[in-house]
């Protein structure tokens, strides 16, 4: 049963009685919401014709108005279940010989029935478990960004596999993998996914806002749930109140332009040196706040001797003077002093981006920023201090404190084998290889099957050519997606999923505010032979004899209703009214507009200690010191990156790859009307300084080749005065297509990025640590990018006998996996492992969990009793030490 609302043709639904809709013939209007915003959809004879933003979206973007519609019917939609030709032939031969994994990305495809595709999927999973154990199955589905509702494919996949005994999994994420480990150890909270001081407090108190490669205008255009863009008026109010914005960045951002920010150019990956030098200057001038340091921090003496170049922490570098930092950062020494003096004399907020920690030694700039703020002594004061999520999720919006709709539980994963999100290539290259993560030594699993639902890991992973080679050791790659993106093209079995507009779901608005709930109503019948993710896993579960355990006897609409009724919105709006209207508010208390980050700690550090080992801000960490990691010092130090302008060859440039302006990573790339707003000669644009362009004979609009020892790209040049010489910028998330010379003909930057780790502590990505050479391209393949052309496909009615699949082997697996869980354990797996953070309590110590849970519980919307149950579970199961 589905509900229509506000139908233009006169079709509507009574609030108390949802009406079944024939989506193949429906004409009318329906409410929906996605990452890009809430909207009313106009449907004519079963076809989505128009997307109209609602009043809930304060700044609609072309991603919503044009992108959602265009991508729904784009030629890149996967028409039906597919099997790679050489893989199918291998299966028909009884898995003898080679499945020719080297042909992934090039092979033809065979379209088969759902029965055949799911049978082959189940067989591949059980074959792998039988030969290599459950750890041989690897889930690369970690973030759930493909859908903004409760039926996130990664969660459904985890639920399915855990009912069969689990699988190896990713841990951490690409977005903020270094920050989410280091920050709890330094300041007792994850910070990167934490609420920011309310914008009213910023408007009324902040005199200087320092943006450290931080671009809220661009990155707040999308949202993990549904975007409402409500913080934009807040930014306007802060600017109009007279706040001075300063941007530390190698390029000018749209935030800089809108806020009238002063641009201070900095060599990429050198932010740590800048903040160390400003700390040194405060110390030298006696402008540091010793009272704050004494009361709220530990480890200052060790940090101080390092700044001065003395004592046991002398590392062969001179005192961290502005002159020292100037040679590293490219910022004049006098400017460094001026910035430090200004922030010491004005009420200052420092906004750090996630991009600065996606670098070699990416933990260091975050820690250096916190230590500098400690020396300013302004953490916890109204409108002041530090924040690392101003650019995300409406950071600064007052918090309702309410509960958002929550979905299904993944359940317990008995397999403890993990792979940090950015280390997939290393894992495939070195099964059994030991690695350190968060102070614990693990070994990589031997992976023979990759299952990837709703996550474009082939675009995420650095050094894509190395990943392609490493994947040749894997027998089966299964991808569940809507489109022929990178991950789909390099798979063996592709299961076509519906987009959000082809199924019912529910979501909320505001990562931090949680002040609205939106219905995601099905608008049209599935395109082609697609199925929604819940139905795909239900059918797989039925084949493996775990259907009831997977569904619990409920249908998707039952879960939607349950999710809504557990949310705070139900207090004022009953479900029937909500589903009819498509939206319901969650009240935001007035006191939320006075909220200041870290204020409770500032007011009473004894009563409200931080969740660090000392209960205070750790300017130096004895915990990290004891780990003895050779690439992770116990305090912020400038460690020269392996690749940056300080060690570049004369012809090399530093490549940075920020989040796109008109995409959500790789999503919306296949929406042609939106792509035409930025593409150059059908390819991704590369921003290059006028000086660098002239030196190479490049003009605006030319094709250029960006290359290094790892790979090469062909992209279009965008000559600009808003990027510093020596640096080029290309948005991440492009769809790849290899040309006749093996270059990415559409500009996926990860063909040239490095696969090195940030450090042994975090094992995080270093995508923004990248050098490459650049030249005008004179040998591009004719016809432009082919990234959005579907592959060659033939249809087949091939079928196998049920005995061939031998799916009854699942019986022994399910008997082991269905043990009951305690209350706290169930809440943890149901509501706290949906998004970012560990899915295994033993990955973090109790102190680290105490540092993570404030923001985790806020996103999960737990009440006090539920929080206590989860903490009791974590206390019993956390890593010791």
Secondary structure as the mmCIF struct_conf table of DSSP 4:
data_model
#
loop_
_struct_conf.conf_type_id
_struct_conf.id
_struct_conf.beg_label_comp_id
_struct_conf.beg_label_asym_id
_struct_conf.beg_label_seq_id
_struct_conf.end_label_comp_id
_struct_conf.end_label_asym_id
_struct_conf.end_label_seq_id
BEND BEND1 UNK A 6 UNK A 6
TURN_TY1_P TURN_TY1_P1 UNK A 8 UNK A 9
BEND BEND2 UNK A 10 UNK A 10
STRN STRN1 UNK A 14 UNK A 14
TURN_TY1_P TURN_TY1_P2 UNK A 15 UNK A 16
STRN STRN2 UNK A 17 UNK A 17
TURN_TY1_P TURN_TY1_P3 UNK A 23 UNK A 25
STRN STRN3 UNK A 28 UNK A 34
TURN_TY1_P TURN_TY1_P4 UNK A 35 UNK A 36
STRN STRN4 UNK A 37 UNK A 44
TURN_TY1_P TURN_TY1_P5 UNK A 45 UNK A 46
STRN STRN5 UNK A 47 UNK A 53
TURN_TY1_P TURN_TY1_P6 UNK A 55 UNK A 56
BEND BEND3 UNK A 58 UNK A 59
HELX_RH_AL_P HELX_RH_AL_P1 UNK A 62 UNK A 62
HELX_RH_PI_P HELX_RH_PI_P1 UNK A 63 UNK A 67
HELX_RH_AL_P HELX_RH_AL_P2 UNK A 68 UNK A 72
TURN_TY1_P TURN_TY1_P7 UNK A 73 UNK A 73
TURN_TY1_P TURN_TY1_P8 UNK A 75 UNK A 76
STRN STRN6 UNK A 77 UNK A 77
BEND BEND4 UNK A 80 UNK A 80
STRN STRN7 UNK A 82 UNK A 84
HELX_RH_AL_P HELX_RH_AL_P3 UNK A 85 UNK A 92
TURN_TY1_P TURN_TY1_P9 UNK A 93 UNK A 94
BEND BEND5 UNK A 95 UNK A 95
BEND BEND6 UNK A 97 UNK A 97
HELX_RH_3T_P HELX_RH_3T_P1 UNK A 101 UNK A 103
TURN_TY1_P TURN_TY1_P10 UNK A 104 UNK A 106
BEND BEND7 UNK A 107 UNK A 107
STRN STRN8 UNK A 109 UNK A 111
HELX_RH_AL_P HELX_RH_AL_P4 UNK A 114 UNK A 132
HELX_RH_3T_P HELX_RH_3T_P2 UNK A 134 UNK A 136
STRN STRN9 UNK A 137 UNK A 139
BEND BEND8 UNK A 143 UNK A 143
TURN_TY1_P TURN_TY1_P11 UNK A 145 UNK A 146
BEND BEND9 UNK A 148 UNK A 150
HELX_RH_AL_P HELX_RH_AL_P5 UNK A 153 UNK A 162
TURN_TY1_P TURN_TY1_P12 UNK A 163 UNK A 165
STRN STRN10 UNK A 168 UNK A 171
BEND BEND10 UNK A 172 UNK A 172
TURN_TY1_P TURN_TY1_P13 UNK A 174 UNK A 178
HELX_RH_AL_P HELX_RH_AL_P6 UNK A 179 UNK A 187
BEND BEND11 UNK A 188 UNK A 189
TURN_TY1_P TURN_TY1_P14 UNK A 192 UNK A 193
BEND BEND12 UNK A 194 UNK A 194
HELX_RH_AL_P HELX_RH_AL_P7 UNK A 199 UNK A 205
BEND BEND13 UNK A 207 UNK A 207
STRN STRN11 UNK A 208 UNK A 212
BEND BEND14 UNK A 213 UNK A 213
HELX_RH_AL_P HELX_RH_AL_P8 UNK A 216 UNK A 219
TURN_TY1_P TURN_TY1_P15 UNK A 220 UNK A 221
BEND BEND15 UNK A 222 UNK A 222
BEND BEND16 UNK A 224 UNK A 225
STRN STRN12 UNK A 226 UNK A 226
TURN_TY1_P TURN_TY1_P16 UNK A 230 UNK A 230
HELX_RH_AL_P HELX_RH_AL_P9 UNK A 231 UNK A 240
TURN_TY1_P TURN_TY1_P17 UNK A 241 UNK A 242
HELX_LH_PP_P HELX_LH_PP_P1 UNK A 243 UNK A 243
STRN STRN13 UNK A 244 UNK A 248
BEND BEND17 UNK A 249 UNK A 250
STRN STRN14 UNK A 251 UNK A 251
HELX_RH_AL_P HELX_RH_AL_P10 UNK A 254 UNK A 259
TURN_TY1_P TURN_TY1_P18 UNK A 260 UNK A 260
HELX_LH_PP_P HELX_LH_PP_P2 UNK A 261 UNK A 261
STRN STRN15 UNK A 262 UNK A 264
TURN_TY1_P TURN_TY1_P19 UNK A 268 UNK A 269
HELX_RH_AL_P HELX_RH_AL_P11 UNK A 271 UNK A 285
TURN_TY1_P TURN_TY1_P20 UNK A 286 UNK A 286
BEND BEND18 UNK A 288 UNK A 288
HELX_RH_AL_P HELX_RH_AL_P12 UNK A 290 UNK A 296
STRN STRN16 UNK A 297 UNK A 298
HELX_RH_AL_P HELX_RH_AL_P13 UNK A 300 UNK A 308
TURN_TY1_P TURN_TY1_P21 UNK A 309 UNK A 309
HELX_RH_3T_P HELX_RH_3T_P3 UNK A 311 UNK A 313
BEND BEND19 UNK A 316 UNK A 317
HELX_RH_AL_P HELX_RH_AL_P14 UNK A 322 UNK A 329
HELX_RH_AL_P HELX_RH_AL_P15 UNK A 333 UNK A 345
BEND BEND20 UNK A 346 UNK A 346
STRN STRN17 UNK A 348 UNK A 352
BEND BEND21 UNK A 354 UNK A 354
HELX_RH_3T_P HELX_RH_3T_P4 UNK A 355 UNK A 357
BEND BEND22 UNK A 358 UNK A 359
TURN_TY1_P TURN_TY1_P22 UNK A 360 UNK A 362
HELX_RH_AL_P HELX_RH_AL_P16 UNK A 363 UNK A 376
TURN_TY1_P TURN_TY1_P23 UNK A 377 UNK A 377
TURN_TY1_P TURN_TY1_P24 UNK A 379 UNK A 380
BEND BEND23 UNK A 381 UNK A 381
TURN_TY1_P TURN_TY1_P25 UNK A 382 UNK A 383
STRN STRN18 UNK A 385 UNK A 387
BEND BEND24 UNK A 388 UNK A 388
TURN_TY1_P TURN_TY1_P26 UNK A 390 UNK A 391
BEND BEND25 UNK A 392 UNK A 392
TURN_TY1_P TURN_TY1_P27 UNK A 393 UNK A 396
BEND BEND26 UNK A 397 UNK A 397
HELX_LH_PP_P HELX_LH_PP_P3 UNK A 398 UNK A 399
STRN STRN19 UNK A 418 UNK A 420
HELX_RH_3T_P HELX_RH_3T_P5 UNK A 421 UNK A 423
HELX_RH_AL_P HELX_RH_AL_P17 UNK A 424 UNK A 429
TURN_TY1_P TURN_TY1_P28 UNK A 431 UNK A 432
STRN STRN20 UNK A 434 UNK A 437
TURN_TY1_P TURN_TY1_P29 UNK A 438 UNK A 439
STRN STRN21 UNK A 440 UNK A 443
STRN STRN22 UNK A 449 UNK A 453
BEND BEND27 UNK A 454 UNK A 454
HELX_RH_AL_P HELX_RH_AL_P18 UNK A 457 UNK A 460
BEND BEND28 UNK A 461 UNK A 463
HELX_RH_AL_P HELX_RH_AL_P19 UNK A 464 UNK A 470
HELX_RH_3T_P HELX_RH_3T_P6 UNK A 471 UNK A 473
BEND BEND29 UNK A 475 UNK A 475
STRN STRN23 UNK A 476 UNK A 481
BEND BEND30 UNK A 482 UNK A 482
STRN STRN24 UNK A 483 UNK A 483
HELX_RH_AL_P HELX_RH_AL_P20 UNK A 486 UNK A 489
TURN_TY1_P TURN_TY1_P30 UNK A 490 UNK A 490
BEND BEND31 UNK A 492 UNK A 492
STRN STRN25 UNK A 493 UNK A 496
STRN STRN26 UNK A 497 UNK A 497
HELX_LH_PP_P HELX_LH_PP_P4 UNK A 498 UNK A 498
HELX_RH_3T_P HELX_RH_3T_P7 UNK A 500 UNK A 502
BEND BEND32 UNK A 503 UNK A 503
STRN STRN27 UNK A 505 UNK A 509
TURN_TY1_P TURN_TY1_P31 UNK A 511 UNK A 513
STRN STRN28 UNK A 516 UNK A 520
BEND BEND33 UNK A 524 UNK A 524
HELX_LH_PP_P HELX_LH_PP_P5 UNK A 525 UNK A 526
BEND BEND34 UNK A 527 UNK A 527
TURN_TY1_P TURN_TY1_P32 UNK A 528 UNK A 529
STRN STRN29 UNK A 531 UNK A 531
HELX_RH_AL_P HELX_RH_AL_P21 UNK A 533 UNK A 543
TURN_TY1_P TURN_TY1_P33 UNK A 544 UNK A 545
HELX_RH_AL_P HELX_RH_AL_P22 UNK A 547 UNK A 551
TURN_TY1_P TURN_TY1_P34 UNK A 552 UNK A 553
HELX_RH_AL_P HELX_RH_AL_P23 UNK A 556 UNK A 565
TURN_TY1_P TURN_TY1_P35 UNK A 566 UNK A 566
BEND BEND35 UNK A 567 UNK A 567
HELX_RH_3T_P HELX_RH_3T_P8 UNK A 568 UNK A 571
TURN_TY1_P TURN_TY1_P36 UNK A 572 UNK A 572
BEND BEND36 UNK A 573 UNK A 573
HELX_RH_AL_P HELX_RH_AL_P24 UNK A 575 UNK A 581
BEND BEND37 UNK A 582 UNK A 582
STRN STRN30 UNK A 583 UNK A 585
HELX_RH_3T_P HELX_RH_3T_P9 UNK A 590 UNK A 594
TURN_TY1_P TURN_TY1_P37 UNK A 597 UNK A 598
HELX_RH_AL_P HELX_RH_AL_P25 UNK A 599 UNK A 603
TURN_TY1_P TURN_TY1_P38 UNK A 605 UNK A 607
BEND BEND38 UNK A 608 UNK A 608
BEND BEND39 UNK A 611 UNK A 612
TURN_TY1_P TURN_TY1_P39 UNK A 613 UNK A 614
BEND BEND40 UNK A 615 UNK A 616
STRN STRN31 UNK A 617 UNK A 618
BEND BEND41 UNK A 619 UNK A 620
HELX_RH_AL_P HELX_RH_AL_P26 UNK A 622 UNK A 627
TURN_TY1_P TURN_TY1_P40 UNK A 630 UNK A 631
BEND BEND42 UNK A 634 UNK A 635
BEND BEND43 UNK A 642 UNK A 644
HELX_RH_3T_P HELX_RH_3T_P10 UNK A 645 UNK A 647
TURN_TY1_P TURN_TY1_P41 UNK A 650 UNK A 651
STRN STRN32 UNK A 652 UNK A 656
HELX_LH_PP_P HELX_LH_PP_P6 UNK A 658 UNK A 660
BEND BEND44 UNK A 661 UNK A 663
STRN STRN33 UNK A 664 UNK A 664
TURN_TY1_P TURN_TY1_P42 UNK A 665 UNK A 666
STRN STRN34 UNK A 667 UNK A 667
TURN_TY1_P TURN_TY1_P43 UNK A 668 UNK A 670
HELX_RH_AL_P HELX_RH_AL_P27 UNK A 672 UNK A 675
TURN_TY1_P TURN_TY1_P44 UNK A 676 UNK A 678
STRN STRN35 UNK A 680 UNK A 680
TURN_TY1_P TURN_TY1_P45 UNK A 681 UNK A 682
STRN STRN36 UNK A 683 UNK A 683
STRN STRN37 UNK A 685 UNK A 689
HELX_RH_AL_P HELX_RH_AL_P28 UNK A 690 UNK A 695
TURN_TY1_P TURN_TY1_P46 UNK A 696 UNK A 697
TURN_TY1_P TURN_TY1_P47 UNK A 700 UNK A 701
STRN STRN38 UNK A 703 UNK A 708
TURN_TY1_P TURN_TY1_P48 UNK A 709 UNK A 710
STRN STRN39 UNK A 711 UNK A 720
BEND BEND45 UNK A 721 UNK A 722
STRN STRN40 UNK A 723 UNK A 723
TURN_TY1_P TURN_TY1_P49 UNK A 725 UNK A 726
STRN STRN41 UNK A 727 UNK A 730
BEND BEND46 UNK A 732 UNK A 732
HELX_LH_PP_P HELX_LH_PP_P7 UNK A 734 UNK A 736
STRN STRN42 UNK A 738 UNK A 738
TURN_TY1_P TURN_TY1_P50 UNK A 740 UNK A 741
BEND BEND47 UNK A 742 UNK A 742
STRN STRN43 UNK A 744 UNK A 744
BEND BEND48 UNK A 745 UNK A 746
HELX_RH_3T_P HELX_RH_3T_P11 UNK A 749 UNK A 751
TURN_TY1_P TURN_TY1_P51 UNK A 752 UNK A 752
BEND BEND49 UNK A 753 UNK A 753
BEND BEND50 UNK A 758 UNK A 758
TURN_TY1_P TURN_TY1_P52 UNK A 760 UNK A 762
TURN_TY1_P TURN_TY1_P53 UNK A 767 UNK A 768
STRN STRN44 UNK A 771 UNK A 776
HELX_LH_PP_P HELX_LH_PP_P8 UNK A 780 UNK A 781
TURN_TY1_P TURN_TY1_P54 UNK A 782 UNK A 783
TURN_TY1_P TURN_TY1_P55 UNK A 787 UNK A 788
BEND BEND51 UNK A 789 UNK A 789
HELX_LH_PP_P HELX_LH_PP_P9 UNK A 790 UNK A 792
STRN STRN45 UNK A 793 UNK A 795
HELX_RH_AL_P HELX_RH_AL_P29 UNK A 802 UNK A 805
HELX_RH_3T_P HELX_RH_3T_P12 UNK A 807 UNK A 809
HELX_RH_AL_P HELX_RH_AL_P30 UNK A 810 UNK A 817
HELX_RH_AL_P HELX_RH_AL_P31 UNK A 823 UNK A 831
BEND BEND52 UNK A 832 UNK A 837
BEND BEND53 UNK A 839 UNK A 840
HELX_RH_3T_P HELX_RH_3T_P13 UNK A 841 UNK A 843
BEND BEND54 UNK A 844 UNK A 844
STRN STRN46 UNK A 845 UNK A 845
HELX_RH_AL_P HELX_RH_AL_P32 UNK A 846 UNK A 860
TURN_TY1_P TURN_TY1_P56 UNK A 861 UNK A 861
HELX_RH_AL_P HELX_RH_AL_P33 UNK A 864 UNK A 877
BEND BEND55 UNK A 878 UNK A 878
STRN STRN47 UNK A 879 UNK A 879
HELX_LH_PP_P HELX_LH_PP_P10 UNK A 880 UNK A 880
#
